[in-house]
Amino acid sequence: MKFRNLFWGVILIFIGTLAIFNNLDVIDFAWRKLWNLWPVFLMLWGISILPIKDGIRLGLVIITLGLTMFYITDQAVFTETEDVSSYSWNNNDRDDEDYDENEYTGYDTDTVNNANFLIPFSEDIETAVLRFDAVAGHYVLKGSTANLLTFNLSDSDMANIYRYSVKTQGNNAQVNIDTKKHTNLKLKNKNNHKGILKLNDTPIWTIDIDAGATDLDFNMEKFMVKKISIDAGAAEIDVTVGEKYPDVKVSIDAGAADITIRVPKGSGCKINMDTFLADKTLNGFEKRDGKYITSNYENAENTIYIDINSAISNITVVRY
């Protein structure tokens, strides 16, 4: 049997298996994002023209597709086995030099198991930190609130996942939204699982998001956001930065992601990228010393520094 027939046969089996898993809700795969797998098909093309025996060539094809399927399935299933019967604030993973674990000892802590909640605002609060673990779903930062924060989810499945913790001391507040104990929880269609966040526009915010196979749409035009950090897997990330804070830092570490960042034309912007097989659209930027910079970066009153570390991604930065 010709290798060409086996090659296309394996490809069709792979796509068919992907479709079956998606229809059976084993994974949640958006077919419009199939282009994100173009490097895989490039690898398969390379394997097909290698001057090696057909058996070895076919084995390499199967291994490549198998690893791809494993990655897609692993990103689409949320599994959490941590025992959370007692909650403690853990700041060990922060990369923000402005926050020291020792500074927050003695905070009063309120831990609540509830998916739809509001956290009252106190006029004494000047700075706030949000740490958010986003499981498979679509999460939107939409508008402001007179409270410190509100969080609303669209369905009961998600209500069984989330809880929050609040710590306050003086004019500082920290909000942690994370997941409760769950094992082998499969969210059938992440587009049906929508969470809406609203923030108070008075404090200076630091936002830290840990996301898996997630869609994030965060419009921060109305807020004084000092820093937003996003650690994501196979995600669609849409972030809009405003001009309320003079020196904004945006940090994104992602796998196979579609990333769109919107920055004001009046703000100077510098982008540092460490990417692999990324498609970049950076209109209005020029490359200097390995970084992408707007012409007004040195003289602008407000500046935005963006650091992106990603693998197979589509990256667009829009000046509005």
N, C-alpha and C positions, 0 to 999 in steps of 0.2 A: 504494500500500500504506500502511495506517495506521501511524503512528509507534508506537502501542501494541504492535502485533504485532512490529515490528522490535525494540523495546525489550526485550520479554520473550524474544524469540528470541536476542538477544545475551547476555542474562543466563544463559539456559540453556546456551548454547555455552560461556560462561566457566566455569560450574560443571562442565559435562561435561569440558572441557579440564583443569580442576583434578583431577578424578577420574582421568582417563587418566594424567596425569603422576604422580599418586600411586601408581597401580597398576603403572606401569612403573618405579617407583623413581627417577624423575627428580627428584622432590621428596619430602619426608616431611611430610605435612600431616595433623594430627590434626583430624578432623571435629568433635570436641567443642569445638574452639577456633574454630569458624566464627563464633561470636558476636563474636570479636575484630575481625571485618571489618564490624561494624554501621555504623561511620561511613562506609564506602564505599557501603553501600546507602542511607544517608541522603543522601549526595552525589548518587547516581543519582536518587533521588526528586526532589531539588531541580532537577537538570538536566531531568527529565521535565516539570516544570511551568514552566520558563522560557518567556517569550513570544518565542521565536526560531524560525527556520525548522527544519523537521524534519531537514534534512541537517546543519545545525550541531549540533543537539541530539544526533543519532546519533553524530557525530564526537566530541563531548565524552564520551559514554558509552564509546565504544571506547577513547579515550585513557585515561580513568580506570581501566577494567578492565585495559588493557594495562600501565599502570604498577603496578597492584596485583599482577598476575601476575609482572612482572619482580621486584618486591620479594620476593614469596614464593619464587620460584625462586632468587634471589640469596642469600637467607638459608639455603636448604636445601642448597646445594652448597658444599663446602669446597674452596678452591683455595689452594695454597701453592707459590710458585715461588722462595722464598728459598734461596740457596745456603748450606747450613749445614755445609760441610766443616770450617770452623774456628769455634768457638763463643766468643762473648765476652759477658760480663754487661753488660746495658744497663739503666741505671737512669734514663734520660732521661724516661720517661713517668710516673714516680711523682709523685703529688700529695701524698705524705705528708711533711710538713715535718720529721718526726723522723729521716729517713734522708737522709744526704748521701753522694753518690757518692764524694767524696774520702775518706770515712771507711773505705771498704772496699777500698782499694788494698792489694795484697799478700796477699789471701786465697788460700789453696790451693784450686784448682778441680778437681772431679772430674766429668767429663761422661760419661754412660753412655747408650747407646742400648738401652733395655729398657723394656717396658711394665709388667712386674710386678717391683717392686723394694722393698727396704727400706733405710732410711738409719739406721745405728746412732745411739743417743743417748749423749751424753757428759754426765756430771753437772756439767761446767763450764758447759753451755749454760743461760743464763738468759732470753735473748730469741731469737725465731726469726721469720723472714719467709718466707712461702710466696707465690710468684707462679706462677699456674696459667693456662695457655692451654687452655680447654676447647672442643674442636671438637664437632660434632653428636653428642650422646649424652646419657646420664642419669648424673649424677655425685652421689655420696652421701658425705657425711662421717659415718662410722658408727663410733662408739666410739673408744677410746683404745688405744695400743700402748706397749710398753716401749721400742720404737725411737723415734727422733725422728719418723719418718713411714714409712708403708707405702702403696703404691699398687698396686691390682690391677685389671686389666681383664678383661672377660668373653669376648673373642673375639680371634682372630688378626689381623683387619683393623686393629684399634686398636693391636696390638703393633707394626705397621709405621709408626705415626705418632709415638709419643711418645718422648721422651728427657728426662733430667733432669741438672741441674747443682747441685752443692753447694759452698758457700763457708763456711768457718769461720775465726774468729779470736777467740781469747780465749773470752769467754762469749757470743758472738753467732754465729748460724748463718743462712744464707740458702739456700733451696731454690727452684730454678726448674724447673718442669715445662712444657716447650714441645714444639712439633712439629718433626719432621724434614722433609727436602725431599720435597714431594709436589706433583704437578700434576694438577688436575681429578679429585680423589678424591671420589667420590660415596658417602656412607654411606647405604645403602639404607633402613635403618630405625633411627632413633636410639634407639628403645626397646630394641633388641637390643644396643646398645653401652653397657654399664654399667661405670662405674669407681667403685671404692670406696676412699676415703681414710681413713686412721686417723692421728691425731696423738698425740704425747706430751702429757700434761696438766700437765707441769711448767713449761715456758717460757711467757713472755708472747708471744702470737702476733699478728702483723700479716698479714692475708690479702688478696691482690690477685688478682682473677679477671677474665680477659678471655674472654667467652663469646659464641658465636654463637647458632645455633638449638639451644638446649641446655636440658635440665632440670637444675636444681640443687636438691639437698636437703641443706642443711648444718645439722646440729644441733650447736650450740656450747655446750650447757649445761655440759659437763664441763671446758671449756677457759677459760683466761685469754686472751680475745681482746680486744686493745686496739682494733683497727680491722679492719673487713672492707669492701673496695671491690669492687663488681661492675659491670663494663661489658658489657652484653649487648644482643643484637638481639631476635629473636622467641623469647623464653625463658619458661620456667616456673620461678620462683624461690621457694624455700621456705627461710627462714632462721629458726633459733631461737637467741635470745640468752640467755645465762645470767647468773648473778650472781657469777661468779668474779673479774671485774675491775671496779673501781669506776666507771670512766668510759669507756664503750664508744661508738665511732662506727661507724655503718653508712651506707655511701654506695652508692647504686644508680643507674646511668645506663642506661636501657633503652629499646627501641623498643616494639613490640607485645608486651607482657609480662603474665603473670599473676603478681603478686607477693604473697606472704604472709610476714609477719614476726611472730614470736611473741616477746613480751617479758614478763618476770616482773612480777606486780602490785606487788611490793615495790620495784621500781626506778622512779624517775621517768623519764619519757620525753617528748622533744620531737621533733616531726616538721616538717621543712621540705619543701615540695613545689613543684615546677615541672612541671606536667603539662598535657597537651592531650587532651581527651576521655577522661578517666580516671574510672572508677567506684570510689568510695572507701567502705570500711567501716572506721570508726574508733571502735568502741565504747569508752567510757571516756575519750575525749579531748574537750577543749573548745578552740575556736578563739580565739586571742589574738594580735593584731598579725600576722595572716597565717600563724601557725604553730599546730599542733595540740599541745596540752600536757596531760599528766595533772595532776590536782590536787595530787599529792605531789612534783612535779618539784623545787621549790625546797628541800624539806626532806629528800628521800630520801638515804640513805647512798650508794646507787649510782644513776648516771644513764646514760641511753642517748639519744644524739642521732642521729636518722635523717634523711638527706638523700636525697630521691628526685627524679630528673629523668627523666621518661618521656613518651611520646607516647600511643598508644592502649593503655591498660592497665587492668587490674583490680587494685586495691590493697587489701589487707586487713591490718590490724594487730590482732593478738589479744593480749590480756593474760591470761596463764595463772597 
